Amino acid sequence: MRSPLFFLPHFFALALGQDPASFVNLFIGTTDGGHVFPGATVPHGMVKVGMDTDSPGNHAGYDADPSYRVTGFSQLHDDGTGGNIPLSNFKVFPSGNCSSFTSCPTSIDARKIPRQLRVDGSPDDSASPGYFSTNLSSGVHVELTATRRTAIHRYTFPPNSRGFFPRINVDITDDGQESSEGPSITIDPATGRVTGGSNFQASFGPGRYNAFTCVDFRVTTSGSPQLAVPLEYGVWSSSGVLNGTVSESQVSAGFFSPLGALLTFPPAKSGPTIIIVRSGVSLISTEQACANAEAEIPDFNFVNVANAARDQWNELLGRIGVGIASGQEDLRILFYSSLYRTHLSPADYTGENPLWNSTEPYYDSFYCNWDTYRTLFPLYSLHDPERFALIVRAMINIQQHEGWLPECRGATQQQWVQGGSNGDPILAEFFVKFSKQAASLNVPASSLYTALVADAENLPPDFDLQGRQVDTWKQYHYLPVDVDDFTAAGSANARVVSRALEYAFNDFTISQVAKILGNSADAAKYAARAGYFVNNWNPVITVPEGPTSVVGMMQPKRMDGEFVYTDPRHCSANDPFHSTCFLDPSATDGFYEGSPLLVNIFNSDILVKGTTLVYLSNTSVCPTRHGNLGRPPRGAAELHG
């Protein structure tokens, strides 16, 4: 019997007439804190243009709950992240019901409005790969699409029957965290072009980044979009909009003040007015943001851009065919919706790295390797190895300039390390599978291995942001809970058991690369380090009120070799204290986002030695142990009873 999944040659998939983009549901997970981005982008695009709402769970801007109001349509988002709200930069907002220019609400709180609702009470939003639309309560119809570094918006204003002029608000400062410092803005009165930028706070780390935008406008009353001189224009700040101003220096704008531009455009003599907004983005400069926009969308043709984006998604998604039995169409939708989301991040920021000059690719939005190395990159090795190679080259280039492979990274900034140096298994995944093709994919084996060894041997300035606590790891063969590692200033000696398991696996992956390269000494050295995980194994620990057959748990350890007790139920559904095990630098329990019970499945040797039951709740048995032992069918059978 044929597997329901089958890979198709790239050139053959679309020849079969497939439109897999039609099976993608972009709204899965877009409420109740799902942090899912349903806006418009291309595969791995830097620009992810989408709706922003005033939801407390608006990490990706959008929330499907119609009670939350729309604050704008920004150009940059990330998908599925935790931490603070990332990006959401440079909101554009259509104002269609202001009685006058100066009375038009401009600030993020004053301008927000509801969406129109469907009969069932859901918001009137629609989306497909490369396209998003909504209908606002003001009567404005909004459509969005994108290229890699440029967004294009199409705003259809209702006929001018009430005498309201179509206006566009460009918000320079209000990112997701409202963290702007030192903003600037310029309006060209002759064309309406708005350029500006600011400095913003990273979402999951201490760094800050600069971002810039270049916004152009075209008005369509009939035929192709045409340049239209704005009837009114002005810079707005916390004190409102000042008509005729063209820069921040002309208004009462401070270092932390909100700042933006408001422009009025001539309405159509009859029928709706369509305003096309093209927004180029750059992390380098406003000049480069303009160049990106002009190169990627020179003609303001919204339909062509949307079609090209969908074509890119269809080519990528169409590499896998899905055979579904009658009545199981939901499985096809679930599959393609999930596959689509695997190609939102990491994002291709090539040409937008302000930190150093390089001809190598530059990828960003690694959220975070700790979360993705087990599943996402093995999928890339099957589904998109060419893209995988580009990402690996980018990671190597980061190591060459910063000393260590990236672990968690956003908007060019290093972000908090959660486990080990999990760029290591990503590079190893690539090399183990593609060592023979690496050179043709422009991945030098020597550079790849040098990057791996840097993680394994060199202590970084702060192992909470890059690299590992390697000197302590090499000295004790575990991470003592009571060690004061003053050589890494600012680093927190927390999560010692979770990190030790990650370090062991990191070293194992390096040993496999060394083996392929014929470096038997390194292969043996790193294989031996991979065995250090046993030093956190306490063979006498049992589960309070649990089955007596479960004996032995991972536990923290002091420098003197004595174990420190952590309840095996800690941070599980059965934890009597309901601990969370989040990223707490002062925690001494040893674990991160998982209980001792859960981490027992991380290493198959422990499982072979007798740990047979790992429970996450009172009723669920985790089948992952069988997958680790090369017996996933048994795990699946166990899961389904």
N, C-alpha and C positions, 0 to 999 in steps of 0.2 A: 504494500500500500504506500502511495506517495506521501511524503511529509507535506503538511499544509503550507510550509514555507519553502520556496525555491528561488534561487538566485537567477536573475536574467542578465545576459550581456547588456552593457549600457546602451548600445545602439539598438537593441532589439526590443527593450521594454516598451518604449513609446510607440514603436512600429506596430505593436499589437493593439494600439488604440486605447491604452490605459490612461486613466486620469486619476492616479492615486491621491492627488491633492483633494479630490472631491470627497474622500473618505476621512479627512482630518477634521476632528472636532476641536477647535481651538479653545473652547470654553470649559473643557474639563478642568476642574481644580481651580476655578477662578473666583471662588468665594470661600468664606470660613477659614481664611488664612492660608489658602493654597499657594499664594504668591506666584501664580502662573501668568505668563505674558501672552495675551491673545492678539496682540497688534501685528503690524506688518513688518516683515524683514525678509531678507534672502538667507540662504544657508550660511550660518556663521557670520552674519552681517554685523558690523559695528553699530550701524544705526538700527534701532528697533523702535519704530515710531508707534505710539499708542496713546490711548486715553489714560489720563490721571484722574483719580477720584479722591475724595476726602475720607476714604475708608482708613481705619487704623491698621488694616492689613494690606496696604497698597504698596508692598515691596516691588511689585511689577507694574505699579500704577493703577491697574484696573481692579475693579471689584464688580462681580455680576449682581450683587445685591442692589436693587434699584433705589434703596433708601439713601445711598451715598451719591453725592452730587459731583458733577464734572468740574474739575479745576483747570483743565487744559489738555493739550495733546503734545506731549514732549517727544524728543527725538532719540533719546538714549534710555534704555532700560536693561535690566538683567532679568533672568528667569529662574524662579525656584529657589531664591536665596533666603538665608536667615540674616542674622545681624541687624544692623540698621538699614534703612531704606537706601538702596544704591541708585545712583544716577538720577533719572527723571529730570533731565536738564532741558532748558529752553522750550518752555511751554508756549504753544500758540493757541489763542482762544478767539473764536468768532463772536463778535457782539453785534446782534442784529436788532436790538430794541432799545437803543439809547436815544433819548429825546434830543440830546445835544452832545457835542464832543466832550466838553468839560464835565458833563454829568455822568459820563460813561464809567461804570465801576471797573477799576483796573487791578486792584490788589487781589491776591489769590483767594482771600476769604470773601471779598465783596462781589466778585464776578461769578462765583460758582453757581451752577444751575442744575436742575434735574434733567434726566433723559425722558423722552417720550416712552410710554409703556404700551406693550401689546395687550390684547384682550385677556391673556392669562396672567397679567401683572408683571411679566418679565420685561426687562429693558429692551428697547428696540435697537439692539446691536446685532451686527452680522460680521462674520470673519471667515476667511479661508486663507491658505498659505499665500503670503504676499499682499494681503488686502484686509482692511478693516473699515467698517462703516457704523454710524450711529445717527439717530435723529434726536436733536436736542429739543427741550421744551420751548426754546425760543423760535422754533420752526426751521432752524438751520440744519441741513443735511451735511454730514461730515464723512469724507472718505480719505483713506490713508494708504500709501504704498511706499516702497523704498528701493534704493540700490544699496551698495555696501556702505557708503559714507554719506548718503544724502537721502532725505525724506521729501516726498511731495504730497501735499494736502490738497484736497478739492472741497471747497466750501460752497454749497448752493444755498443762497439766501432767498427767502420767499419774495414774491413780487412786492414792489415798494408801495403797497396800497395805503399803508399807515404813515408814510412819510419818513420812515426810519432808514438811515443810510447804513450800508454794509461797512463794518469796521473790523480790523484785525489787531489783536493785542499780541505783542511778542514779549514774553517774560524772560529776562536774562538771568535773574537771580534765584528763583524759587525752584531749587532741586528738591529731591525727596526729603532731605533733612533740613531744608531751608538754611543751608550752611554757608551761603555765599560770603566771600570777603573780597573787597577791592574790585567791584565790577566796573565795566566800561561799556559804553554804547555810542553808536553813531547812526544817524539817519541821513540818507541822501534825499533831499527834497525833490530832486528832479526825477528820480526813479522809484523812490520809496524803499530802496535797499536798506536793510537794518543789519549792522554788524555789531558784534559785542562778545564779551566773554567775562569769565570770573574764575575765582579759585574756590574749590569745593572740598568738603570732607569725604574721605574714603569711608566705605560702609562697614568694614569689618577689620579695621586696623587704625593705626595712629596717623597715617599719612594724609596728605592733601594733594589735589591735582588741579591743573588748569584745563578749561575747556572753552571752545570758541564756536560761534555760529555765524552764518551769513545767510540772510533771508531775503528772497526776492519774490515779487508778486506779478501776476498777470491776471487780467480780467477778461472773461469770456461772456459776451452777450450773444454772439452767433459766430460760428466758424472757429478759427484757431485762437488760442489765448493771445492777448495783445497787452503791450505795456500801457499802463494808465497812470498818469501823474496823480498822486494822492491829493484829494481835495483839502484834507487837513492832516497834520502830523504833529507829534510832540512826544517828548520824553516824560514818563511818569515815575514818581517815587512815592514814598509813604504819604506825602502831602497832596497827591493827586497828579493829574496830567496838566502840563503847561503847553498850550498851543504854540507852535512855531519853533520850539526848541529842538536841537539836533544832537546834543551830547549831554552826558551826565554832569558836566561842569556848569551847565546852565540851570540846573535844578538843585533843590536842597537834598542832595543825596550824600549820605555818609559812607564810611568804609563798609558798614554792614547793612546799609539800606536796601530795601527792595527797589528794583529798577527794571524798566521796560520801555517799550515804544507802543504808541497807539496811532493807527492810520485809518483815515476814512477814504473810501474809494467811490467813484461815481456809480450809481445804480443803473441797471438796464432801463431803457425807456418803457419797456413792457416785458412781462414775464420775469423769471428768476434771474438773479445775478450770480454768476459763478466766479469765484476768486481762487486762482491756483497759487499756492504758497510752496515755494521750493526752499528747503532749509538744509544747507550744507553744514557739516560738523567737522571739527578738527580738534585734536589735543595739542596742536602746534601753534596755530595763529589764526586770526580772522582771514588773512590773505589765503591761507591754505584751505580754510573752510569754503571760501568763494571758489577757489580753483577746483575743489572736489565737486561742488555743485555744478559748475559749468562743464566739467569733463563728463560727469556721469549722467546728467539730465540737461542737455543743452537746449532742448526744444520745449520743455514744460509739458510734454505729452503724457498725461496721467495714464491713459489707457495702455500705451506702449510699455510704460514702466511696470504697471501691474501685470500685464501679460508676460513680460520677461521674467519677473519674479516668480510667477506661477510655473513657467517653463523650467526654471532652475529647480524648483521643488519637485516637479514631476519627474525630471531626469534622476534626481537623487532617490526619491521614494520609489520610483519605478524599477530600481535595481532589484527589488525583492517582490516576488509575486506571492499572493496568498490564496490558497484554495480553501474555500469556505463552503460547508454544506448548507443546503437550503434551510432557511430559518435561523441562521447564525450570523447574519450580517453585522450584528453588533461587535462580533469578534474582529472583523475586518476594520471597522471604525476604530476600535480600541488599539489594534496593532499599528495602523498608520498614524494615529494620533500620538502614540508613544514614540514611534520612530521619528516623527517630525520633531518632537521636543529634544531628541538627542542631538540634533544639529542646530540648536540655537546658540549653545556655548560649548567650548571656548569660542570667542569672537575674533574675527580677523581684523586686527588693528594695524596691519602692515602699512607702513608709511606714516603712521600716527604716533610713533614712539618719540617723545621729547627728551628721553634720558640719554640716548646715544645714537650715533649715525651707524646704520648698517644696511647692507643689501639683502640681509636674510629676512624671512618672514617674521612678523611679530604678532603673536596671539595673546589675548588677554581674557579677562573674565574666567579665571580658573576658580570656580566655587564648589568645593575646593577639591584638590586632588584626593584628599582623604575620603571624600564622598564618592568619587567617580572612578578611581583606578580599577576597582574590582569588576566593573560592568561596562562602563561607557567606552573605554579604550579597547577592550577586547572586541566590542561590537564594531568599532571603527576598523579594526584589523580585517574584519570580514566585509564590511559594507562600504568603507571609503578609505582604503589604505593610502591613496595619494594625499588626502587631507590629513590623515594620521601622520604621514611623513612631514608635512608642512608644520604641524603642531610640534613634532619632535624637534625639528630644526629650530623653531622659535624658542623652545625650552632650553636647548643647548646654547643658543645665543644669549639668553638671559644669564645662564650660568657663566658664560665667558666674560660678561660685563659686571655681574654682581657677586660672583664667587660660588653660588649654590643654585641648584635647580629651584624653580618656583614651586611653592606648595599651595598657597592661597593668594590670589592676586586679582585686583580689580582696578580699572582706570589707571593702570601702570604702577599702582602702589602695592607693596608687600602687605599681606594681611595675615591674620593670626593662624599659626600652625595648630592643627588639632591633634595630629598623631605623630607620624614620622616624616621622613622626606619621601613622600609618595610620588614625586616625580620619578623616583628610581624604578618602581615597578612599571610605570608607563613607558619609559625608555626601554626597559628590559622586555616588555611585552612586544614592542616594535621589533627589537633586534632578534629575539628568539624566533619570531615568525618571518622576518624579512631580512635576515643577515645577508642572504645571497643577492637581494635586490637593493640593499641599502645604498650602495654607491650610485646606482642608476636613479635612485630617488633623492640624490644629493644629500644623503646623511652620512658623513664620514664616521666610520667605526671608531677611529681614534678619538675624535672629539666627543662622541657619545660616551665612550668608556671613561674619558677624563672627567666628564661631568658627574658620572656615577661615583667615581672614586673621591671626588671633592666632597660629596655628601657624606661618604663613609669615613673620611679621615680628617676633615678640617672643621674645627670648632668655629661657628659663626659668632659675630658680635652679639646677636640676640637670637637664640634658638626658638623663641616664640614667633619669629617672623621668617626664618629660613634655616635650612640645615637641621642638625641634630645636636643633642648633648653628647657628642661622641667621645670626649675625653673620659667622662664618667662611665660611659658605656664600655669603653675599652678597659678601664681600670678595674671595675667591679664585676663586669659581665652581667650586670643588671643596673637599674637606676634606683639607688637608695632613696627612701622617702625623706631621710634626714640630712642629705648632703647639702652643703652650701657651695654652689658652683659659682664662685665669685668671678671666674674667668669669663663668664658670659653675662655681662652687665645687663640688668633689666629682665632677664629671663626668669620664668617661674618654674620651680621644681615641683610641678603638679602632674597628675595623670600618669604616674610613674609606671604602673602596670600596663595600661593601654599603650603608652608610648614604647615600652620595652617590646611588646608583641609586634608593634609596627616596625621597630628597628630590626628585629630579628627577620621579619619578612623582607624588609628592604635589603638586608645583607644577602638573604637567600637569592633574591633576583639578580643582584650583582654577581654572585657566584655563577649563575647560569650564563651570563654574558661572558664572563672570564673564561668559562669552559669552552664556549663556542670560539673564542679568540685564541684558544690554545694556551692560555696563561694558567697553567695547572697550579702554580703556587698561590695566585690570588683566588682561584676557584676553591682551593682547600681552605684558605684563610677565611673567606667570607661564608663558606658553608659552615665552618666551625662557629663563627659568630652567630649564624642563624640559629644554632642550637642553644644560645644563651637563654632562650625563653624558659627553659626548664628551671632556671634559678628562681623564678617567681612561683613555681608550682609547690604548693603545700599539700602533701598527700593525705593529710588527716582531717581536712576540713569537710564538714557535712553541712547540709542545708537545714536550718531550724524548721521543725515541723514538716520536713520534706522526706522523700523516700530514703531509707537507709542504704539503698544500693548505690546512691550517688555519693562518692567519696573522693575528695581531692578538688582543690580550687586554686586558681591564680590568686596570689595575695601580695600586698606590698611587703617590702623588706627594708630593714635598717642597714646602716653601714657595717654593723657588727655581725650581720648575717641572720639576725632574729627576725621572724615574721611579725608583721603588724596586722591584726585581725580586721577584716572588712566582711560584714555579713554578706553571704553569697546572694541574698535577695536585694542587696543595695542597688538602687536605681532600676529595679524591675517593677512590674505591675504588682508584685507581692511585697514590695518594700513597706514595712510597717510605718516608716517615717516619711514615705512619699518623696524621697530625694530625687533630684533632677540630674545631677552629674553633668551640668553644662560647663562652659569654659570659665571655671573659677580658679584664678591663679593661687588662691590660698588653700584650696582643697588638699587634704592629705589622704583621702580614701583610696587614691590610686587609679580610679576608673573614669572614663569619659563616655557619656551617652551610651552606657551599657553596663549591665551587671556582671559580677564574676561568673554567674551562670552562663550569660551570653558569650563572654569572651572565651569560654572553654571550647567553643566550636571553631575558634580561629585556627587552631593547629591540629592537624589530623593525627600526629603522633600521640598526643594526649588522648584523643578519642580511642585510638587503638588500644591504649593501655587501660581502658576500662570505663571511661565516662560515657554512658550510653543514653542518658536522658538529660536533655537541656530544655527547660520550660520557660516560656516568656509570660505565661499567665496560668491560671488554674487548669485550663483546658487545652492549651495549644502546645504541641510538640514541634520543635524546630527541626525541619528535615535537612538543614544546610550541612550537617555533619556528613551525610551520605554523599552530598555533592563534593565535599572536600576529599572524600575517600574514593572519588571516581565512580560512585554508584548513585547518580541522581535519580534513576527510576525508582530505587527503593525509597528514597526520600519523598518522592512524589506520591508513591503508594501510601506511605505513612501519613502524609499530610491529608490525603483524601479518605483515610480510614480503611 
